[in-house]
Amino acid sequence: MDEDTRYEAVRSRDGRFDGAFFFAVETTGIYCRPSCPAVTPKRRNVRFFPTAAAAQGSGFRACRRCRPDAVPGSAEWNVRADVVGRAVRLIGDGVVDREGVGGLADRLGYSARQVQRQLTAELGAGPVALARAQRAHTARVLLQTTGLPITEIAFASGFASVRQFNDTIRAVYATTPSALREAAPGGRGARRGSPAAGIPLRLAHRGPYQAGPVFDLLEREAVPGVEEVTGAPGARTYRRTLRLPYGHAVVAVEEPGTTGTGGGAHPGGWLDARLRLTDPRDLTTAVQRLRRLFDLDSDPYAIDERLADDPRLAPLVAARPGLRSPGAADPAEAAVRALVGTATAERLVLRYGKTPDAPCGSLTHLFPEPAVLAEAEPGGALGALTAALADGTLRLDPGADRDDAEAALRALPGLDPETVAAVRVRALGDPDVAPPGLDVPDEWRPWRSYAVRHLLAEEEAEEEAEESRN
């Protein structure tokens, strides 16, 4: 998009571009998302930025009306497989906070200088600035949704000192942490929980969202002890345990209802979630993993437009606008489950899964780590897969090179092409996978994973209709 096109998106308050770019107003010193409801500024006063971090780096503070730090992530970074896309996914997973820029560069196979140069050239901000913007957003969430002391929030958000935390909050939000807390809905009297009681969140998405097929899939695949889906269709809750860098979590995501939009798609803009964390430093990582599981950063407008050009897919897209291609909350777990299936996964959980410090109802286990499985069951395809995951021969983290990962998977004994394709779709979040045995033409690139979801959803709907007739 050129700048004139971006300005037209701002002038029309077009929410399709929230997260794709940001604009700042030089006369006010504020940056916003394209759909900001404020009066549209004059073109000569507007500057555009590819990321919130770039706007912050130029001295602009976040708008308090549209909260540009809370937009969905740019779909471009999930599609792209180059070093910039991989770096953005890793930063989102908290790698810079945990391992520094050197750790990020090591994972990408580049020098820290090369990573800095490429990110700055494309995003207007380097890895430190991108991580800083993310820390500021995490801090705002903790300030406004929990009763944690402000000093604890500073370190839980990833800041190295309270002074750094205070300076960043003032720079990004033009206020103090205490004032930002009081600005939360409900103000001083708002009820706030603790990470142990659960942090309420809204996981933003762009465009229509077909929640039903996503929750259907999660319900079919749920591994007892680790996952559960409760409630009636249209009002279900997905809950699971999740292993995280500093501890573990129990997460819950609500299925949104529909409001009469085409194909039963939910247009509300977010999924309601609640996170119970043993360590609040894991908030950012947990949120990003849920976003990948529910495919919340995709661009349904671009996907649907491309697939609707095909006569075979056009009626399917019209029936289910905004259909998503779910990913995984834990890539290593997803790979094991793709190989062994749900029944065997349940056996592995009961035999080798660790019991959380505070089990929650039927959620009694964490999925066993690859190293544990590799030692306990070293033979066959499962042993080969988990050993490769444990020793780093196979990488499935958000920054993994997808082609390298596929080559490593194909080199393992006992993994057929269908399993490899499933791992690439779910664990690696690849939007353009053609599973073997299906007629998936190249004309559907780069969205073949979504095209397959449409074909499968239609097949499932036809089976349900046949069962109801009988």
Secondary structure, 3 states (H helix, E strand, C coil): CCHHHHHHHHHCCCHHHECCEEEEECCCCEEECCCCCCCCCCHHHEEEECCHHHHHHCCCEECCCCCHHHCCCCHHHHHCCCHHHHHHHHHHCCHHHHHHHHHHHHHHCCCHHHHHHHHHHHHCCCHHHHHHHHHHHHHHHHHHHECCCHHHHHHHCCCCCHHHHHHHHHHHHCCCHHHHHHCCCCHHHCCCECCCCCEEEEEECCCCECHHHHHHHHHHHCCCCCEEEECCCCCCEEEEEEECCCCEEEEEEECCCCCCCHHHCECCCEEEEEEEECCHHHHHHHHHHHHHHCCCCCCHHHHHHHHCCCCCCHHHHHHCCCCCCCCCCCHHHHHHHHHHHHHHHHHHHHHHCCCCCCCECCECCCCCCHHHHHHHCCCHHHHHHHHHHHHCCCCCCCCCCHHHHHHHHHCCCCCCHHHHHHHHHHCCCCCCCCCCCCCCCHHHCCCHHHHHHHHHHHHHHHHHHHHHHC
